[in-house]
Amino acid sequence: MTFQPPQHPGDTGSEAVPAVVPADHRFRPGLERIAAYRPGKPAPLGPDGRSFKLSSNENPYPPLASVTRGLAEALPESLARYPSIAAPEVTAALAARFEVEPENIVLGAGSVEVAGQLIHALTAPGDEVVFAWRSFEAYPILTRVAGAVPVEVPLDADERHDLPAMAAAVTERTGVIFVCNPNNPTGTVVTRAELESFMAAVPERVLVVIDEAYVHFDRDPDSPSGIEFFRRYPNVVVLHTFSKAYGLAGLRIGYAIARPAVADALRKVALPFGVSRLAQEAAVLSLEAEAELDERIDELVRERARLFDGLLAAGLAPVPSQANFVWLPAGEESVRIAEALERHGISARCFAGEGVRVTVGLPEENDAVLAAAAELVAAETFAMAD
């Protein structure tokens, strides 16, 4: 049976649909300055018919078997009904995991949505949001969408956050500061002592967001713990996600750990029903299986070291990384390197004029990157960035 649209009075169903004349819409001023988020490119087919998508920092492993089994059981009821906005099960599990109160936990459709909540809740039009640059490319987008002003503070010579310069960039209009640790796309971290000095220099009225999307891969003993700083400083919020280490990028669930007053404000601007029941179920199951998950994380960290060493041996200049990717600060050669990888069926994230970010994949995927790197360096001389 074919669906027939309802007819309106006088509609015989035989008239041709009139051409639609585009309206002269009045778009919001400044919208032209907002760039759409650019997702990682799909991988082209290489000479051997294979392709490797290493452009989105996705976990190359599927969710744990215990997680997928639980999701299969929850699927029928999850599709027909709205999820719980309060998400009591996952909220309680996270509160127990970090020894905080349930009211300190705020969920969102990935940590990027929670970052947007923070900007909307803590800034008014014209207020400023400070972050390092280059860092997570959603920061300036989210800031401009909220009507705030992005303040981009250049990374230092070692591709790290320049925290003294970020503190100096604070003005009376500053509402939020993002510290991405480890930083995306460079994989670098700040030290505990550096963050201590930074917090001492930032006014308490300014909210400091420690974005730890890649914290599970961080093996630097000097890197600070976001939750430790949250306990000690009233103006610290911590962002986490289930997209990376847990392998749940497709389900979209992240969270903030915040003071009750901040958490209440975030819930007011959150997308209603933004976190599906399947995502909530997967988060609880993943937290219960963290010991098993740690084995996968350890394997990715080992592969990261192998990828870094291989790129260095090939003649490129990777930056030591504490995330699940490796950064090549290639400057003007970035596009050529990305194109060379594509010829081998590998998609990486290219930031033209700055560098190329390669996600750590499965061993065979990393083998392909290293083989491509050796060939492209042998074939061409690259003037790598210092």
C-alpha positions as CSV (number, residue, x, y, z in Angstrom):
1,M,0.0,0.0,0.0
2,T,1.5,3.3,-1.1
3,F,1.3,6.3,1.3
4,Q,-0.8,9.1,0.0
5,P,-0.3,12.6,1.5
6,P,-3.5,14.3,2.8
7,Q,-5.3,16.6,0.4
8,H,-6.3,20.1,1.3
9,P,-9.7,21.6,0.3
10,G,-9.6,22.3,-3.4
11,D,-6.6,20.0,-4.0
12,T,-7.4,17.6,-6.8
13,G,-4.0,16.1,-6.7
14,S,-3.5,16.8,-10.4
15,E,-2.0,20.3,-10.3
16,A,1.8,20.6,-10.7
17,V,3.6,21.7,-7.6
18,P,4.6,25.4,-8.0
19,A,8.2,26.3,-8.1
20,V,9.5,27.5,-4.8
21,V,10.9,31.0,-4.9
22,P,13.8,31.2,-2.4
23,A,13.0,33.6,0.4
24,D,15.4,36.4,1.2
25,H,16.2,35.0,4.7
26,R,17.8,37.2,7.3
27,F,20.5,35.0,8.7
28,R,22.0,35.8,12.0
29,P,24.8,38.4,11.7
30,G,28.2,36.7,12.0
31,L,27.0,33.3,10.9
32,E,29.3,33.6,7.8
33,R,32.3,33.5,10.2
34,I,31.3,30.2,11.7
35,A,32.9,27.2,9.9
36,A,31.0,24.0,9.8
37,Y,32.8,21.2,11.7
38,R,34.9,19.2,9.3
39,P,34.8,15.4,9.9
40,G,37.7,13.1,9.1
41,K,37.9,12.1,5.5
42,P,37.0,8.6,4.5
43,A,39.9,6.6,3.3
44,P,40.5,6.0,-0.5
45,L,41.4,2.6,-1.9
46,G,45.1,2.1,-2.0
47,P,47.1,0.2,-4.7
48,D,46.4,-3.1,-3.0
49,G,42.6,-2.4,-2.7
50,R,42.7,-1.7,1.0
51,S,41.9,1.5,2.8
52,F,42.6,2.8,6.3
53,K,40.6,5.6,7.9
54,L,43.0,7.2,10.4
55,S,41.6,10.7,10.4
56,S,39.0,10.7,13.3
57,N,40.8,9.4,16.4
58,E,38.4,6.5,16.5
59,N,39.2,3.4,18.6
60,P,40.1,0.7,16.1
61,Y,38.6,-2.0,18.3
62,P,34.9,-2.7,18.6
63,P,33.2,-2.4,22.0
64,L,33.9,-5.2,24.4
65,A,31.9,-8.3,23.9
66,S,30.2,-7.9,27.3
67,V,29.1,-4.4,26.2
68,T,27.6,-5.5,22.9
69,R,25.7,-8.4,24.5
70,G,24.2,-6.0,27.0
71,L,23.2,-3.6,24.2
72,A,21.5,-6.4,22.2
73,E,19.3,-7.1,25.2
74,A,18.5,-3.4,25.8
75,L,17.8,-2.6,22.1
76,P,14.1,-3.4,21.7
77,E,12.9,-1.2,24.5
78,S,15.5,1.5,23.9
79,L,14.2,2.3,20.4
80,A,10.6,3.0,21.2
81,R,10.8,5.1,24.4
82,Y,12.6,8.3,25.4
83,P,15.7,7.9,27.5
84,S,15.9,9.1,31.0
85,I,17.2,12.7,31.1
86,A,18.4,12.1,34.7
87,A,20.3,8.9,33.6
88,P,20.4,7.6,37.2
89,E,22.4,4.4,36.4
90,V,25.2,5.9,34.5
91,T,25.3,9.0,36.8
92,A,25.6,6.8,39.8
93,A,28.3,4.7,38.2
94,L,30.3,7.8,37.3
95,A,29.9,9.3,40.7
96,A,31.1,6.1,42.3
97,R,34.0,5.9,39.9
98,F,35.3,9.4,40.7
99,E,34.1,9.6,44.3
100,V,31.9,12.6,43.7
101,E,28.2,13.2,44.2
102,P,25.6,12.4,41.5
103,E,24.7,16.1,41.3
104,N,28.3,16.7,40.1
105,I,27.8,14.7,36.9
106,V,26.2,16.2,33.7
107,L,25.8,14.1,30.6
108,G,25.8,15.2,27.0
109,A,25.9,13.8,23.4
110,G,29.7,13.5,23.6
111,S,32.0,15.8,25.5
112,V,31.8,18.2,22.6
113,E,28.1,18.8,23.4
114,V,28.9,19.3,27.0
115,A,31.6,21.8,26.0
116,G,28.9,23.7,24.2
117,Q,26.7,23.6,27.3
118,L,29.5,25.2,29.3
119,I,30.0,28.0,26.8
120,H,26.2,28.7,26.6
121,A,25.8,28.6,30.4
122,L,28.9,30.7,31.3
123,T,29.1,33.4,28.6
124,A,26.9,36.1,27.3
125,P,27.2,37.6,23.7
126,G,30.5,39.4,23.5
127,D,32.2,37.5,26.3
128,E,35.4,35.7,25.6
129,V,36.4,32.0,25.6
130,V,40.2,31.4,25.8
131,F,41.9,28.3,24.4
132,A,45.2,27.2,22.9
133,W,45.6,27.1,19.2
134,R,45.9,24.8,17.5
135,S,43.6,22.8,19.7
136,F,40.3,21.0,19.4
137,E,38.7,22.6,16.3
138,A,35.2,22.6,17.8
139,Y,36.2,25.2,20.4
140,P,36.0,28.3,18.1
141,I,32.8,26.9,16.4
142,L,31.0,26.4,19.7
143,T,32.2,29.8,20.9
144,R,30.9,31.7,17.9
145,V,27.6,29.7,17.8
146,A,27.0,30.9,21.4
147,G,27.7,34.5,20.4
148,A,30.9,34.7,22.4
149,V,34.4,35.7,21.1
150,P,37.1,33.0,20.7
151,V,40.6,34.0,22.0
152,E,43.1,31.7,20.4
153,V,46.5,31.6,22.1
154,P,49.3,30.1,20.0
155,L,51.0,26.9,21.2
156,D,54.6,27.2,22.3
157,A,57.6,26.1,20.2
158,D,57.1,22.5,21.5
159,E,53.5,22.3,20.3
160,R,52.3,22.6,23.9
161,H,49.9,24.9,25.7
162,D,51.5,28.2,26.6
163,L,49.8,28.6,29.9
164,P,51.4,31.9,31.0
165,A,50.3,33.4,27.7
166,M,46.8,32.0,28.2
167,A,46.7,33.5,31.7
168,A,47.8,36.8,30.3
169,A,45.0,36.7,27.7
170,V,42.3,36.8,30.4
171,T,40.3,40.0,30.5
172,E,37.1,41.2,32.3
173,R,35.1,39.6,29.5
174,T,36.7,36.1,29.9
175,G,34.1,33.5,31.0
176,V,35.7,30.1,30.1
177,I,39.1,28.7,29.5
178,F,39.7,25.3,27.9
179,V,42.8,23.4,28.6
180,C,42.9,20.3,26.3
181,N,45.1,17.8,28.0
182,P,46.3,15.8,26.1
183,N,45.9,18.3,23.4
184,N,44.2,17.5,20.1
185,P,45.8,17.5,17.5
186,T,49.3,17.7,18.9
187,G,49.1,15.0,21.7
188,T,51.1,17.1,24.1
189,V,50.4,17.6,27.8
190,V,50.9,20.3,30.4
191,T,52.6,19.5,33.7
192,R,51.1,19.5,37.1
193,A,53.3,22.4,38.2
194,E,52.4,24.4,35.1
195,L,48.7,24.0,35.8
196,E,49.2,24.9,39.4
197,S,50.9,28.2,38.4
198,F,48.2,28.8,35.8
199,M,45.3,28.3,38.3
200,A,47.1,30.7,40.7
201,A,47.1,33.4,37.9
202,V,43.5,32.9,36.7
203,P,40.7,34.8,38.6
204,E,38.3,32.5,40.5
205,R,35.4,34.0,38.6
206,V,36.7,32.4,35.3
207,L,35.8,28.7,34.7
208,V,38.7,26.5,33.7
209,V,37.7,23.4,31.8
210,I,40.2,20.6,31.7
211,D,39.2,18.6,28.7
212,E,40.5,15.1,29.2
213,A,39.0,13.3,26.1
214,Y,42.3,11.4,25.7
215,V,43.3,10.9,29.3
216,H,43.2,7.1,29.2
217,F,46.2,7.2,26.8
218,D,48.3,9.6,29.0
219,R,51.4,7.9,30.4
220,D,53.3,11.1,31.4
221,P,53.8,11.0,35.2
222,D,54.0,14.8,35.3
223,S,50.6,15.2,33.7
224,P,48.0,16.6,36.1
225,S,44.8,14.8,37.1
226,G,41.8,16.8,36.2
227,I,39.7,15.3,39.1
228,E,42.4,16.2,41.6
229,F,42.3,19.8,40.4
230,F,38.5,19.7,40.5
231,R,38.6,18.8,44.2
232,R,41.0,21.6,45.0
233,Y,39.7,24.5,42.9
234,P,36.1,25.7,42.9
235,N,36.4,27.0,39.3
236,V,37.5,23.8,37.6
237,V,35.3,21.5,35.5
238,V,36.5,18.2,34.0
239,L,35.4,16.9,30.6
240,H,35.5,13.2,29.7
241,T,34.1,11.1,26.9
242,F,33.2,7.5,26.1
243,S,34.1,8.1,22.4
244,K,37.8,7.3,22.5
245,A,39.2,4.7,24.9
246,Y,35.8,3.0,25.4
247,G,35.1,2.8,21.6
248,L,31.6,4.3,21.8
249,A,32.0,7.2,19.4
250,G,28.9,6.2,17.5
251,L,26.6,6.3,20.5
252,R,27.6,9.9,21.6
253,I,28.0,10.1,25.3
254,G,30.3,12.4,27.4
255,Y,30.1,14.1,30.7
256,A,31.3,17.0,32.9
257,I,32.3,16.8,36.5
258,A,31.3,20.2,37.9
259,R,30.3,22.0,41.1
260,P,26.5,21.7,41.7
261,A,25.8,25.3,40.7
262,V,27.6,24.9,37.4
263,A,26.1,21.5,36.8
264,D,22.6,22.9,37.4
265,A,23.3,25.6,34.8
266,L,24.5,23.0,32.3
267,R,21.3,21.0,32.6
268,K,19.3,24.1,31.7
269,V,21.0,24.5,28.4
270,A,21.5,20.8,27.6
271,L,19.8,19.1,24.6
272,P,16.7,17.3,26.0
273,F,17.0,13.5,25.6
274,G,20.4,14.0,24.0
275,V,21.9,10.9,25.4
276,S,20.1,7.7,24.2
277,R,19.3,4.8,26.4
278,L,21.6,2.7,24.4
279,A,24.5,5.1,25.1
280,Q,23.7,5.2,28.8
281,E,23.6,1.4,28.9
282,A,26.8,1.1,27.0
283,A,28.5,3.5,29.4
284,V,27.5,1.5,32.5
285,L,28.6,-1.7,30.9
286,S,31.9,-0.2,29.8
287,L,32.6,1.1,33.3
288,E,32.0,-2.4,34.7
289,A,34.6,-3.8,32.2
290,E,37.4,-1.3,32.7
291,A,39.9,-3.9,33.6
292,E,39.4,-5.7,30.3
293,L,39.4,-2.3,28.5
294,D,42.8,-1.4,30.0
295,E,44.4,-4.2,28.0
296,R,43.2,-2.6,24.8
297,I,44.4,0.8,25.9
298,D,47.8,-0.7,26.7
299,E,48.0,-2.2,23.3
300,L,47.2,1.1,21.6
301,V,49.9,2.9,23.7
302,R,52.4,0.3,22.6
303,E,51.4,0.8,19.0
304,R,51.6,4.6,19.4
305,A,55.2,4.2,20.5
306,R,55.9,1.9,17.5
307,L,54.3,4.4,15.1
308,F,56.2,7.3,16.6
309,D,59.6,5.5,16.4
310,G,58.9,4.4,12.9
311,L,57.9,7.8,11.6
312,L,61.0,9.3,13.3
313,A,63.2,6.6,11.7
314,A,61.6,7.3,8.3
315,G,62.9,10.9,8.5
316,L,59.7,12.7,9.5
317,A,59.4,14.7,12.7
318,P,56.6,13.4,14.9
319,V,55.8,15.1,18.2
320,P,55.8,12.8,21.3
321,S,52.2,12.0,22.0
322,Q,50.1,11.1,25.0
323,A,47.0,10.6,23.0
324,N,45.8,7.9,20.5
325,F,47.3,9.8,17.6
326,V,50.6,11.2,16.4
327,W,51.2,14.7,15.1
328,L,53.5,15.6,12.3
329,P,54.2,19.4,12.3
330,A,54.9,19.6,8.6
331,G,54.2,23.2,7.9
332,E,53.8,23.9,4.2
333,E,54.5,20.2,3.4
334,S,51.4,19.1,5.2
335,V,49.1,18.8,2.2
336,R,51.8,16.9,0.2
337,I,52.2,14.4,3.1
338,A,48.5,13.9,3.4
339,E,48.1,13.3,-0.3
340,A,51.0,10.9,-0.3
341,L,49.3,8.9,2.5
342,E,46.1,8.9,0.5
343,R,47.8,7.4,-2.5
344,H,48.5,4.5,-0.2
345,G,44.9,4.2,0.9
346,I,45.4,6.1,4.2
347,S,43.3,9.0,5.3
348,A,44.9,11.3,7.9
349,R,43.7,14.6,9.3
350,C,45.5,17.4,7.4
351,F,45.7,21.0,8.8
352,A,47.0,22.8,5.7
353,G,50.1,24.9,6.5
354,E,50.4,23.3,10.0
355,G,50.6,19.6,10.2
356,V,49.1,16.1,9.8
357,R,47.5,14.1,12.5
358,V,47.5,10.3,12.2
359,T,45.3,8.2,14.4
360,V,46.9,5.1,16.0
361,G,45.2,2.1,14.4
362,L,45.5,-1.7,14.4
363,P,49.0,-3.1,13.8
364,E,48.4,-3.6,10.1
365,E,47.1,-0.1,9.7
366,N,50.2,1.3,11.4
367,D,52.4,-0.9,9.3
368,A,50.7,0.7,6.2
369,V,51.4,4.2,7.5
370,L,55.1,3.4,8.2
371,A,55.5,1.8,4.7
372,A,53.9,4.9,3.1
373,A,56.1,7.2,5.2
374,A,59.3,5.4,4.2
375,E,58.3,5.6,0.5
376,L,57.3,9.2,0.4
377,V,60.4,10.4,2.3
378,A,62.6,8.3,-0.1
379,A,60.8,9.8,-3.1
380,E,60.7,13.4,-2.0
381,T,62.7,15.8,0.2
382,F,60.4,17.5,2.7
383,A,61.3,20.7,4.5
384,M,59.8,19.6,7.8
385,A,58.8,22.2,10.3
386,D,61.3,22.8,13.2
